[in-house]
Amino acid sequence: MDNSDRFKRAWLRQLSKAHHNILWRNNIQASPVSFSLMKGQKVWGRWSPENRLILISEELIQNHPWTAVLGILGHETAHQLVTDLARQQDEKPHGQGFHRMAARIGLDPFYCGASVELMEDCPRPWPDDDLPPALDKSARALEKVRKLLALGGSPVAAEAENAMNAAARLMARHNLDLLEAESRENLAGQYEYRTISLETRRINSRLALIAHILNRHFFVETIFVPGYNPLTDTEEKNLELMGRPENTRLAEHVFQFLMERTETLWRAHHRGHKGGGQVARNSFIIGLLEAFCKKLDEAAAASCETTEKSAPETDNDERPGFSAPVLARDIGLDDYIHRRHPKVTRTSSRRRFYDPESDKAGRAAGRALNLNRPVESRDTGSGPRRLINHLDKTP
């Protein structure tokens, strides 16, 4: 790792840029602050009101994802806003004023405490394989989905397709049941976000289509967010999945599956059909994903016809996805997304070049594609989880 001054200056620029974005997206005007790096792992961040200085640990930047750095930065920004905007200072560092400011900037509750447990690969409220007791029902539903998707490897195409569709129907029913229970008992849903590092600066059509499929059929809201790799000083794009924990886990698996399978199927096709270059590759992959999404659309429409709960009407004649009746009713998720991303810009992409033969082959592959791997938690390493005892020390 290059710890030269050039990298440190770059990190400080990124921290300043991220801090400005926090204030901008929440329409907050506050007095300017400065940024500095500090050594050590006992304290990841600190707000110094006397010097109007936010300090962030170099070890945090080097050893944890940039999403964790942004979480700690948000924590310190909330302390800053208590100093700048709160009418009455808290007696405790993390009192009511701090939590009001944290909520105002959309800071995830994960980063609001005085201590935070960071996983080796990504900060998350719960490990992949250990949902809290309050989510036992969700854990059981996810386990049933794992078993159904394991059947997707069947050599019998109809059996594999039925297993995939049964898994989607199970998750749809599970989510609708949760919404009904919360409505009756006036309970708030539990949500989380997962950030998938894309390691690219450009959102291509494949990524956009996969995000569309996840949103349409796997009960999460998706958004592309800015990312940064401090080890190479490069700005990137990330995909953020927002929803209930069991849904984000399923959607993350589907994302990885589709990324791997589109590449594998293209290479298999290309071995027998040389030529065409990037245009042929893009046409094949886009055709595959569009056909796979249409296949799920048809299964969702058939499911709605056989159940009492149908998807809400849309402005066009598109068939509903599995997610439609869930996301349309999940007001809690809407609130969660709005707190995290109060300002969102929507973009679209189009294919400039097109190869008909590759598109046709891709669509045939998409119609035959089934999710055929069990949902498994990612290995978080054999080392111990790191417990952050103190995010900061506020005077």
C-alpha positions as CSV (number, residue, x, y, z in Angstrom):
1,M,0.0,0.0,0.0
2,D,1.4,3.4,-1.0
3,N,1.1,5.7,2.0
4,S,2.6,8.7,0.1
5,D,1.4,12.2,0.6
6,R,-0.3,12.0,-2.8
7,F,-2.7,9.3,-1.5
8,K,-3.3,11.1,1.7
9,R,-4.2,14.3,-0.1
10,A,-6.5,12.4,-2.4
11,W,-8.3,10.8,0.7
12,L,-8.8,14.2,2.2
13,R,-10.3,15.5,-1.1
14,Q,-12.7,12.6,-1.1
15,L,-13.7,13.1,2.5
16,S,-14.4,16.8,1.8
17,K,-16.4,15.9,-1.3
18,A,-18.5,13.3,0.6
19,H,-19.1,15.7,3.4
20,H,-20.3,18.4,1.0
21,N,-22.6,15.8,-0.6
22,I,-24.1,14.9,2.8
23,L,-25.0,18.5,3.4
24,W,-26.2,19.2,-0.2
25,R,-28.5,16.3,-0.5
26,N,-30.2,17.2,2.8
27,N,-30.4,21.0,2.1
28,I,-28.3,21.9,5.1
29,Q,-26.1,25.0,5.3
30,A,-23.4,24.8,7.9
31,S,-20.1,26.6,8.6
32,P,-17.1,25.2,6.8
33,V,-15.0,22.4,8.4
34,S,-11.5,21.0,7.8
35,F,-10.4,17.4,7.5
36,S,-7.4,15.6,8.8
37,L,-6.1,12.0,9.0
38,M,-5.0,10.4,12.2
39,K,-3.3,7.2,13.3
40,G,-4.8,4.3,15.3
41,Q,-7.6,1.8,15.5
42,K,-9.1,2.6,18.8
43,V,-10.8,5.7,17.5
44,W,-12.0,5.8,13.9
45,G,-13.3,9.3,13.8
46,R,-13.4,12.4,15.9
47,W,-15.1,15.9,15.7
48,S,-13.1,18.7,17.3
49,P,-15.5,21.7,17.7
50,E,-12.7,24.0,18.9
51,N,-10.8,23.6,15.6
52,R,-13.8,22.8,13.5
53,L,-11.9,19.7,12.4
54,I,-13.1,16.2,11.4
55,L,-10.5,13.6,11.8
56,I,-10.7,10.1,10.2
57,S,-8.4,7.2,10.9
58,E,-6.0,6.1,8.1
59,E,-6.4,2.5,9.2
60,L,-10.1,2.7,8.7
61,I,-9.5,4.0,5.1
62,Q,-6.9,1.3,4.4
63,N,-8.6,-1.7,5.9
64,H,-12.3,-1.3,5.4
65,P,-14.7,-0.5,2.5
66,W,-15.3,3.1,1.6
67,T,-18.9,2.6,2.6
68,A,-17.7,2.2,6.2
69,V,-15.6,5.4,5.9
70,L,-18.7,7.2,4.7
71,G,-20.6,5.8,7.7
72,I,-18.0,7.1,10.2
73,L,-17.9,10.4,8.3
74,G,-21.7,10.7,8.7
75,H,-21.4,10.0,12.4
76,E,-18.9,12.8,12.8
77,T,-21.0,15.1,10.6
78,A,-24.0,14.5,12.9
79,H,-21.7,15.7,15.9
80,Q,-20.8,18.7,13.8
81,L,-24.4,19.6,13.2
82,V,-25.2,19.3,16.9
83,T,-22.5,22.0,17.4
84,D,-23.7,24.2,14.6
85,L,-27.5,23.8,14.6
86,A,-28.8,22.3,17.9
87,R,-30.4,24.9,20.1
88,Q,-29.3,23.0,23.2
89,Q,-26.2,20.9,23.6
90,D,-26.5,17.4,24.8
91,E,-25.2,16.3,28.2
92,K,-24.2,13.0,26.6
93,P,-22.2,12.7,23.4
94,H,-24.8,10.5,21.7
95,G,-27.9,12.1,23.2
96,Q,-31.2,13.2,21.6
97,G,-29.6,16.1,19.7
98,F,-27.1,13.7,18.0
99,H,-29.8,11.3,17.0
100,R,-32.0,14.1,15.6
101,M,-29.1,15.2,13.4
102,A,-28.2,11.7,12.4
103,A,-31.8,11.1,11.3
104,R,-31.8,14.4,9.5
105,I,-28.9,13.4,7.3
106,G,-30.2,9.9,6.8
107,L,-27.4,8.2,8.8
108,D,-28.1,4.5,9.0
109,P,-28.8,3.4,12.6
110,F,-25.9,1.0,12.3
111,Y,-23.6,4.0,12.6
112,C,-25.5,5.9,15.3
113,G,-24.1,4.1,18.4
114,A,-20.9,4.7,20.3
115,S,-19.6,1.3,19.1
116,V,-20.0,-0.5,15.8
117,E,-19.1,-4.0,14.6
118,L,-17.5,-4.0,11.2
119,M,-17.5,-7.2,9.2
120,E,-14.4,-8.1,7.3
121,D,-16.0,-7.5,3.9
122,C,-18.7,-5.0,4.6
123,P,-20.4,-3.2,7.5
124,R,-23.8,-4.8,8.0
125,P,-26.3,-4.9,10.9
126,W,-26.2,-8.7,10.9
127,P,-24.0,-11.4,9.5
128,D,-25.3,-13.2,6.4
129,D,-25.9,-16.5,8.3
130,D,-27.2,-15.0,11.5
131,L,-30.4,-13.0,11.4
132,P,-31.5,-11.7,14.8
133,P,-34.2,-13.6,16.8
134,A,-36.8,-11.0,15.7
135,L,-36.3,-12.1,12.2
136,D,-36.7,-15.9,12.7
137,K,-39.6,-16.0,10.3
138,S,-37.6,-14.3,7.7
139,A,-34.7,-16.7,8.2
140,R,-37.0,-19.6,7.8
141,A,-38.4,-18.2,4.6
142,L,-34.9,-17.6,3.2
143,E,-33.9,-21.2,4.1
144,K,-36.8,-22.5,2.2
145,V,-35.7,-20.4,-0.8
146,R,-32.2,-21.9,-0.5
147,K,-33.6,-25.4,-0.8
148,L,-35.9,-24.5,-3.7
149,L,-33.1,-22.9,-5.7
150,A,-30.9,-25.9,-5.0
151,L,-33.5,-27.8,-7.1
152,G,-32.8,-25.4,-10.0
153,G,-29.8,-27.5,-10.9
154,S,-32.1,-30.3,-12.0
155,P,-31.4,-31.5,-15.6
156,V,-35.2,-31.5,-16.1
157,A,-35.9,-28.0,-17.4
158,A,-39.5,-27.9,-16.2
159,E,-38.5,-28.9,-12.7
160,A,-35.8,-26.3,-12.5
161,E,-38.2,-23.6,-13.8
162,N,-40.9,-24.6,-11.4
163,A,-38.5,-24.4,-8.5
164,M,-37.3,-20.9,-9.4
165,N,-40.9,-19.7,-9.7
166,A,-41.9,-21.3,-6.5
167,A,-39.1,-19.5,-4.7
168,A,-40.3,-16.2,-6.1
169,R,-43.9,-16.8,-5.1
170,L,-42.8,-17.9,-1.6
171,M,-40.8,-14.7,-1.1
172,A,-43.7,-12.6,-2.4
173,R,-46.2,-14.2,0.0
174,H,-43.7,-13.9,2.8
175,N,-43.3,-10.2,2.2
176,L,-47.0,-9.6,1.9
177,D,-47.7,-11.5,5.1
178,L,-45.1,-9.3,6.9
179,L,-46.8,-6.1,5.6
180,E,-50.2,-7.3,6.7
181,A,-48.9,-8.2,10.2
182,E,-47.2,-4.8,10.5
183,S,-50.4,-3.1,9.5
184,R,-52.4,-4.9,12.1
185,E,-49.9,-4.5,14.9
186,N,-48.6,-1.1,13.9
187,L,-45.0,-2.4,13.7
188,A,-42.2,-0.8,11.7
189,G,-40.3,-2.9,9.2
190,Q,-36.6,-3.7,9.5
191,Y,-34.5,-2.6,6.6
192,E,-30.9,-2.6,5.6
193,Y,-28.8,-1.6,2.6
194,R,-26.1,-3.7,0.9
195,T,-23.4,-2.1,-1.3
196,I,-22.0,-4.2,-4.2
197,S,-18.7,-2.8,-5.4
198,L,-18.8,-2.8,-9.2
199,E,-15.2,-1.7,-9.8
200,T,-16.2,0.3,-12.8
201,R,-16.7,4.0,-13.6
202,R,-19.4,3.4,-16.1
203,I,-22.9,1.8,-15.7
204,N,-23.3,-0.3,-18.8
205,S,-26.5,-1.9,-20.1
206,R,-25.8,-5.3,-18.4
207,L,-25.6,-3.7,-15.0
208,A,-28.7,-1.5,-15.6
209,L,-30.7,-4.5,-16.7
210,I,-29.6,-6.7,-13.8
211,A,-30.6,-3.8,-11.4
212,H,-33.9,-3.6,-13.2
213,I,-34.5,-7.3,-12.7
214,L,-33.7,-7.2,-9.0
215,N,-36.0,-4.3,-8.5
216,R,-38.8,-5.9,-10.5
217,H,-38.7,-9.4,-9.2
218,F,-36.6,-9.7,-6.0
219,F,-38.3,-7.3,-3.6
220,V,-35.5,-4.6,-3.3
221,E,-35.0,-1.1,-4.5
222,T,-31.8,-0.5,-6.4
223,I,-29.7,2.6,-6.9
224,F,-26.3,3.2,-8.4
225,V,-24.2,5.3,-6.0
226,P,-20.7,6.9,-6.2
227,G,-17.9,4.8,-4.9
228,Y,-14.2,5.2,-4.3
229,N,-11.2,2.9,-4.0
230,P,-8.7,4.5,-1.7
231,L,-6.0,1.9,-2.5
232,T,-5.9,3.0,-6.1
233,D,-7.4,6.5,-5.8
234,T,-10.0,5.8,-8.3
235,E,-13.7,6.9,-8.3
236,E,-16.1,4.1,-9.1
237,K,-19.8,3.2,-9.2
238,N,-21.5,0.9,-6.7
239,L,-24.9,-0.8,-6.6
240,E,-26.9,-0.3,-3.5
241,L,-29.7,-2.8,-2.6
242,M,-32.2,-1.6,0.0
243,G,-34.9,-3.7,1.6
244,R,-35.6,-6.3,4.3
245,P,-32.5,-8.3,5.3
246,E,-33.8,-11.6,3.7
247,N,-34.5,-9.7,0.5
248,T,-31.2,-8.0,0.2
249,R,-29.4,-11.3,0.7
250,L,-31.5,-13.0,-2.0
251,A,-31.0,-10.1,-4.4
252,E,-27.2,-10.0,-3.8
253,H,-27.1,-13.7,-4.7
254,V,-29.1,-13.1,-7.9
255,F,-26.8,-10.3,-8.9
256,Q,-23.7,-12.4,-8.5
257,F,-25.4,-15.3,-10.3
258,L,-26.5,-13.2,-13.3
259,M,-23.1,-11.5,-13.6
260,E,-21.3,-14.9,-13.7
261,R,-23.9,-16.7,-15.9
262,T,-24.1,-14.0,-18.6
263,E,-20.4,-14.1,-19.0
264,T,-20.2,-17.9,-18.9
265,L,-23.0,-18.3,-21.5
266,W,-21.5,-15.7,-23.8
267,R,-18.1,-17.5,-23.8
268,A,-19.8,-20.8,-24.6
269,H,-21.7,-19.2,-27.4
270,H,-18.6,-17.3,-28.7
271,R,-16.6,-20.5,-29.0
272,G,-18.8,-21.7,-31.8
273,H,-19.6,-18.3,-33.3
274,K,-16.3,-16.3,-33.7
275,G,-16.4,-12.7,-34.7
276,G,-18.6,-9.8,-33.9
277,G,-16.5,-8.4,-31.1
278,Q,-18.0,-6.2,-28.4
279,V,-21.1,-5.5,-30.4
280,A,-21.9,-9.2,-30.6
281,R,-21.1,-9.7,-26.9
282,N,-23.3,-6.8,-25.8
283,S,-26.2,-7.9,-28.0
284,F,-26.0,-11.5,-26.6
285,I,-25.9,-10.4,-23.0
286,I,-28.7,-7.8,-23.3
287,G,-30.9,-10.2,-25.2
288,L,-30.3,-12.8,-22.6
289,L,-31.2,-10.6,-19.7
290,E,-34.3,-9.1,-21.5
291,A,-35.6,-12.6,-22.2
292,F,-34.9,-13.8,-18.6
293,C,-36.8,-10.7,-17.3
294,K,-39.7,-11.4,-19.6
295,K,-39.8,-15.0,-18.4
296,L,-40.1,-13.8,-14.9
297,D,-42.8,-11.3,-15.9
298,E,-44.8,-14.1,-17.4
299,A,-44.4,-16.2,-14.3
300,A,-45.5,-13.3,-12.1
301,A,-48.5,-12.6,-14.2
302,A,-49.6,-16.2,-14.0
303,S,-49.1,-16.2,-10.3
304,C,-51.3,-13.1,-9.9
305,E,-54.1,-14.8,-11.9
306,T,-54.1,-17.7,-9.4
307,T,-54.0,-15.7,-6.2
308,E,-56.4,-13.2,-4.6
309,K,-53.7,-10.5,-4.3
310,S,-52.8,-9.0,-7.6
311,A,-50.4,-6.3,-8.5
312,P,-51.5,-2.7,-8.6
313,E,-52.4,-1.3,-12.0
314,T,-49.6,0.6,-13.9
315,D,-49.7,3.5,-16.3
316,N,-48.8,1.1,-19.2
317,D,-49.8,-2.4,-20.1
318,E,-46.6,-4.1,-18.8
319,R,-47.2,-7.3,-16.8
320,P,-46.4,-7.0,-13.2
321,G,-43.2,-8.3,-11.6
322,F,-43.1,-10.4,-8.5
323,S,-42.0,-7.3,-6.5
324,A,-44.9,-5.0,-7.6
325,P,-47.5,-5.8,-4.9
326,V,-44.8,-5.8,-2.2
327,L,-43.0,-2.5,-3.1
328,A,-46.3,-0.7,-3.8
329,R,-47.4,-1.3,-0.2
330,D,-44.2,-1.1,1.7
331,I,-44.4,2.5,2.9
332,G,-41.7,1.9,5.5
333,L,-39.2,1.0,2.8
334,D,-40.1,4.2,0.9
335,D,-39.4,6.2,4.0
336,Y,-36.1,4.4,4.5
337,I,-35.0,5.1,0.9
338,H,-36.0,8.7,1.1
339,R,-33.9,9.2,4.3
340,R,-30.9,7.6,2.7
341,H,-31.3,9.2,-0.7
342,P,-33.4,12.4,-0.6
343,K,-32.1,13.5,-4.0
344,V,-32.1,10.9,-6.8
345,T,-31.3,11.5,-10.5
346,R,-32.8,9.0,-13.0
347,T,-30.9,8.1,-16.2
348,S,-31.5,5.8,-19.1
349,S,-29.3,4.0,-21.5
350,R,-29.8,2.8,-25.1
351,R,-28.0,0.4,-27.4
352,R,-26.2,2.2,-30.1
353,F,-25.1,-0.9,-32.0
354,Y,-26.9,-4.2,-32.4
355,D,-26.1,-7.7,-33.8
356,P,-29.3,-9.6,-34.6
357,E,-27.8,-13.1,-34.6
358,S,-26.2,-12.6,-31.2
359,D,-29.3,-11.1,-29.8
360,K,-31.4,-14.1,-31.0
361,A,-28.9,-16.5,-29.4
362,G,-28.9,-14.5,-26.2
363,R,-32.7,-14.5,-26.0
364,A,-32.8,-18.3,-26.4
365,A,-30.3,-18.6,-23.6
366,G,-32.3,-16.3,-21.4
367,R,-35.5,-18.3,-21.9
368,A,-33.7,-21.4,-20.8
369,L,-32.0,-19.8,-17.8
370,N,-33.0,-20.7,-14.3
371,L,-31.6,-19.7,-10.9
372,N,-29.9,-23.0,-10.0
373,R,-27.6,-22.3,-7.1
374,P,-28.5,-22.2,-3.4
375,V,-28.2,-18.8,-1.7
376,E,-25.1,-19.1,0.4
377,S,-23.4,-16.6,2.7
378,R,-20.1,-15.2,1.5
379,D,-17.0,-16.2,3.4
380,T,-16.1,-13.3,5.7
381,G,-12.7,-14.7,6.5
382,S,-11.4,-16.8,9.4
383,G,-10.2,-13.8,11.4
384,P,-12.1,-12.4,14.3
385,R,-14.7,-9.6,13.7
386,R,-13.4,-6.2,14.6
387,L,-15.3,-4.4,17.3
388,I,-15.1,-0.7,17.3
389,N,-15.3,0.3,20.9
390,H,-15.4,4.1,20.3
391,L,-16.2,5.9,17.1
392,D,-15.2,9.2,18.5
393,K,-14.4,11.0,21.7
394,T,-16.4,14.2,21.8
395,P,-15.2,16.7,24.3
